[in-house]
């Protein structure tokens, strides 16, 4: 009877969690956005009405995302068109060569490349797509984003009161400790993410400049990848510049060496100078924790999950660190 009850309770909780996953994820995204945006909104609210500060931060965020999306779509469309124009002819040329060509012909290599080129060309061709279906999908995404934005705006102003109400359920001594630990962890998380974001922007800008100067295709997308990987301490900058070095190796070995040398140099500066100062001013989030948070967040919820997972991981690490410091001080 106990086993049946345990299995039934687990099934009920699992079913409830699955059905509530979407609203809970939306609330979690809104909470993370509100936590990151609140300091900026509150600072801007000193010089303008609060609603103007919210609209200003929202406009900047939408502008940045729209610019990155437009540039990325343009680069992918250009590369898909180039692939569709050149790949079939290159595949037929390979099949016409003696030796390897007969093997490729038996495998119908050129036919497979033709189909892949057609799919690549059609993937970014808006004229040949189902526009009503695209509009429906985009409308659904926009409605979900609007709901998250409304929740985030509400939490920017009501979040501290909600946290205070939750802490009010604790005993007075526990409430004081929890309030102190969470406050310090929140501040450390903001500082860590702020300085790490600056490092990511620098790494992305460096990759964009190098790729553009060398004539490498898709410099903006390579810069975005490098900026995301730069959040990983100690190895992120090198990992972010590796795609540029590999692509540059196809054109010139000297270009690959220069790109890799630049990445190693920036990584050494980061390890010896930048990362210790970030850790001293905020908290220490190790490479393993960062990689796990990024991987889980991206696997579950895509690019948005990357920032949600990293923020939650930093908050947990900050809370544990501050709790340990408090216990050491009491001892």
N, C-alpha and C positions, 0 to 999 in steps of 0.2 A: 504493500500500500504506500509506503514511504517513497519507494522508487518511482511508482506511478505518479505520485504527487510532484516529485522533483522534476520528472520528465515533462509533465503537463505545465508546471510553472515555467520551466525553461522555454518550452514551445510558445507559451503565451507571451513571455518577454521578448523572445526573438521575433515573433510576428508583429508585436507592437513596435519594436525597434525598426523593422523593415518598412512598415507603413508610415512611420514618423520620420524616416531618414531624410526625406526631401525638406520638410519644414525645419527640421533640426539643423540641417546643413545650411539652409538659408539664414537661420538665426545665428549660427556660428560665424558664417561669413560676415554678416552685418556687425556682430560683436567685434570681430577682428578689425574691420574697417573703421568702426567707431573708435576703438582703442587707439588706432594709429593716427586717425584724423583729429581727435579731440584736442591735443595740444596746439595744432596749427589753427584750428577753428577758434579756440579760446584766445589765442594770441591776436588773431585778426579781429576778433570781436571787441578788442580794446579800442580800435580805431574806426570801426564801422558796426552797423547793426549785425546781430548774430545771423539773421537770415541771409544777409549779404555775404558774410564770411562762408556760410555753407554753400551758397551758390558759386562763390569764387573758387573754393576748393573743388567742387564738383566739376566746374567748367575746365579747370586745369587738368583734372584726371581724365575727363572725357576727351579733351583735346589731345593729350599724350597717347591715350589708347587708340583713338581714331587715326592719328598720324602713323603710329607703328603698324596698325592694321592695314592702312592704305599702302604704305611703303612695302610691307611684307607681301601683300597680295600682288602688287605690281612686279616685284622681283620674281615671285613664284610663277606668275603668268608669263613673264619674259623667258624664264628658263624652260618652262614647259613648251613654249612655242619653238624655242631653239632646239630642244630635244626632238620635237616632232618633225622639224625640218631636216635635221642632220642624221639622226640615229638610223632611220631605215636605209639610207644610202650607204652608211658605214657598215651596217649589217650585211648588205648584199655584197659589198666589196670583200668582206671577210669570207663569205661563202664562196666567192669566185677564186680564192687562193688555193693552191694545191696543198694537200695534206690536211690541215685543220679545216679547210673549207668543206671537204666532203663530210666530215663529222658534223659540222654545224648544219649542213644541208639535211643530213638524216634527222637531226633534231628539230628541223624547221625553225631555225634560229631567226631568220628574217621575218617569218610570219608572226612569231611571238613579239619581236621588236615592233612590227607594224601595229599590232594590237595595243601594245604598251604605249606607243607614241600617240595613237588615237585616243586612248584613255587620258593620257597626260594633257593633250591639247583640249579635250572636252571638259577636263576638271575645272578649268579656270575660264571657260568660255561662257559668259553670262547669256549671250545671245542664243545659245543652244540648250540652255537649261530650262527646267520647269520653274518659270518665274513665280507663279502663284504658290508653288510649294516652297520656294526659297523665301518668299515674303511671309508665309505662315511660320516657317522655322525661325526666321529673324524676329518676327513679332513675338513668338513664344519666349525667345531669349531676352528680348527687350522687356517684356512684362516681368520675367523673373528678376532681371537686373533692377527694375524699378521697385519691386517689392523689397529687395535687399537694400536698396538705397533709402527707402522710407524707414525701414527698421534701423538702419545705421544712423540716420538723422535723429530718430527718437532716442537711440542709445547714447548718442553724443551728449545729450542734455540730461537724460534720466539714468544713464549707466551708473554714475557714482551713488545715486540714491538707491538703486537696486542692489548694488554690492553692499552698501551700508545696511540695508534691510536684511539681507541674507546673513551678514555678520552679526546683526542684532539678535539672532536666534541662539548665538553662543553665550557661554558664561562670560562675565565681565573680564576676567583675566585672560581667557582664551580669545575673546574678541579683540583685546588690545594687542595681543601677540599676532593674531591673524591680520589685523589691519596694518600693523607695522611691516610684517613680512610681505604682504601683497603690495603695499605701497612702494616698498623698496624694489621688489621684483619688477613691478610695472615700469618704474623709472629706469632700471637697468636694462629692461627689454627695449624700451624706446631708444635709449642711447646706443645699444648694441646694433639694433636694426638701422638706426640713422647713419651711424658711421660705416656700417657694412654696406649700406646702399650707396654711400658716396664712393666707396671702393669699387662697387660694382659698376657705377657710372663711369668711373675713370677707366676701368678695364674694358668696358664696352666701347668707349670713345677711342681708346688706343687701337682696338681691333678694327673699328670702322675706318680709322685713318690709314692704317697699314693696308687693309684690304682695298680701299679705294685708290690709294697711291699705286699699289701693285697691279691694279686692274682685275682683281679677283671678283668673280661673280657673287651676287647676293651679299654685299657687305653689311647691309642693315640686319639681315637675319643672323649672320655670323656674329655681329655685335650684340644682338639680343641674347644669343646662346652664351656668349662669353660673359655677359653681365649676370645672367642667372647662375652660371657656374662659379662666378667670383664670390658668391655667398658662402661657398665651401671654404673654410679656412685652410691655409697651408698649401693646398694643391689646386685650388679653384682657378687661379689665373692661368696656370700652365695648361690645365685641362681646357680652358676656354679658348686658348690660342692655338691648340693642337689642330683643330680643323683648318685654320688658316695656313698653318705650316704644311699640312698634308695636301691641300689644294695647291699651294705654291710649289710643292715638290713636282707637280705635273708640268709646270711651266719652267721652273728654274730651281736648281738645287741651292743656289745662293740665296734666293728669296726665302726658301724654307728655313735655311740656317739663320737668316736675319730675324725672321718671325719667331722662331723657337728661342733664339738668344734674347730677344726682347721679352718674351714671356718669362723665361728663367730669371732675367734681371729684375723684372717687376715683382716676381714671386719672392725673390730674396729680400728685396726692400720691404715687402709686405710681412714676411716672416720675422725679419730682424727689427723692424721699426714700427710698422703700422699695426700689426696684430697685437703686439704687447701693449701698445697704448690703448687700443680699443678694449682689450680685456681689463686693463687697469681702471678704465673709466666706466665700465659697465659690468659685464659678467663674462665668464668663459664658457662658450658653447663649442664642444669638441667637434672634430671632423666627422666622427662616426654618427653622432646625434644629428648633425646637420644633414648628412647624406640620407639617413633613415627618414628624417622628417620630409625632406624634399622628394624622395622616392615614393613614400606613402601618399603624400599630398597630391603629387602629380598622377599617380596611378588611380587614385580614387576620384579626384575632382579636377584634373587637368591643371592648367596654369594657375587658376585661382587657388587650387588646393596647395600649390607650392608655398604661397605666402601665408595661407592659413596654417599649414603644418609647421612652417618655420616659426611663426609667431607663437603658436601654442608651445612648441618645444622650448623656445627661449624663455617663455613665461614660467614653464615648469622648472627649467634649470635655474632660473633666477630665484624662484621661491625656495627650492631646495638649498641653494647656496646661502641665501639670507637666513633660512632656518638653521643651517649649520653654524653660521657665524653667531647667531643669537645663542645657541646652545654652548658654543665655545666661550662666549663672553660670560655666560652664567656660571660655567664651570671654573 
